[in-house]
């Protein structure tokens, strides 16, 4: 079985530590995720036993140089996401939320006391977090959020609802964004606080091996010490989303690689008209296109990762990474499903599972259309998704 997809010899461009990370996570996915993931997808369950294992391997908060973090490069973090999503988008989603949407904002905007209290356990996987920004009526426009926090003495009273929240029902702490008189602020809402509920969303046809929830706040009293002091305004949660989108841009490649590998092996072994279907020109053309697009996505991800490690990356570059690589992965999954024919819809193969998952990955952390318009804004200076905004000079 082909396992590594590296037509352009991208591995030669990795640092020694990054190669070790790649091999380590690849083996973890092969041995601990892939054997059971189809069953979890079918049953709609999240393999929560893997959380501590990911923490012990240093896969959570991996770019932190303190609080137990592995201190890895952003490229290494990208490779972690790529390999986890080669297993399943739901597993990568868990790690992405834990690292980019929970650990990152606490580290970036939290007090020293908050960092010391929450980060070590989150990094080790002893504690689970979620990120509450999206609301039922405000997805692509988070600035319109209705969740409110009102200061009352030494605490804040929080009311509102968040929707489509990964990890919500299993989270020990939720990073929740709410409008206040000062502007949008971030709060650490802990499991068990009175008036805080996190019902799980059922009947999903995508990301079935992931926990997705609603967050409900009914007069929740959040202590003032649980307010993130460095977070004020919409820029703060958007910075978190930029971190997550970067990981998704790598992660989608993992799903694409798994679909491509499956299609190649199937094309070489499936006999029709007395020959393997891989002998037919149309099948070869599809495989060639899949490999080409994956390779282009790898090179884009690596360059964006290097820019990120140099603190030179811009948010619109990450928008291109997320937009292109998720679209590529979905196209690859659909072509692979076509090559597998009727077997393409069976959970005995990973293709349809990846394809269903990628439909959600294309939508969350900024839809495909929104990232397209981010690039349009960069190109023209005209913000098409916000008609009221002025053009940049």
Helices and strands as residue ranges (DSSP letters): G 10-13, H 16-28, I 29-33, H 37-43, H 50-57, H 74-87, H 89-96, I 97-103, H 104-109, H 112-124, E 129-132, G 142-144, E 148-152, E 155-166, G 168-170, E 173-180, E 183-190, E 196-197, E 212-223, G 224-226, E 227-232, H 234-269, E 271-272, E 275-276, G 277-279, H 281-309, H 315-340, G 341-345, H 351-361, H 368-380
